[in-house]
Amino acid sequence: MDTSYNERNRVQTQRLKRLRRLSDEDLRRPIGEHWTVAVALAHIQHWDGRAVGALEAWRCHGLPLTLWTDREGTAVNDVRLPFWRELAPREALEQAIKTAEALDRIVADLSPAEAEAVAAQRYRVLDRSLHRSEHLDEVDRALGIQVDEKTARRAR
């Protein structure tokens, strides 16, 4: 199985870490109507955290990884938004980094057979770069940072 998702995950986690140079004001910058940079980071952390939980439940108890659908994900986002907006911006950033690093380690440590089984159920649990890059591109645009299309494409 191609494990290039590990490198893509690493690249997107590095993008998260580079946001440490932002001011709290930058982290409060709006992205769209209801989100800020910090809300986007809390959102990334939440879904990476769900992937950690899904992998742990799958490994320990054999539960399926298909724990959510796009429709359910939208509903979760709507419900979580008020909580994400209350998080301190710097806390949202650090939690997103910490969770991404933990998930990257878990995914990288999967055996080839485990990775194939995960991919068969929910590939996006392995390749978190798909989700992270989508929102980090939005963050970059909100901050007026030129989105590196080569990196963005490689991450997709």
BELMOQUI-V418834 format. One line per field, one symbol per residue. ss: DSSP state (@ for helix, = for strand, . for the rest). A space follows every 10 residues. Layout:
# BELMOQUI-V418834
ss = ???
This chain:
# BELMOQUI-V418834
ss = ....@@@@@@ @@@@@@@@@@ @..@@@@..= =...==@@@@ @@@@@@@@@@ @@@@@@@@@@ @........@ @@@@@@@@@@ @@@@@@..@@ @@@@@@@@@@ @@@@@@@@.. .@@@@@@@@@ @@@@@@..@@ @@@@@@@@@@ @@......@@ @@@@@.
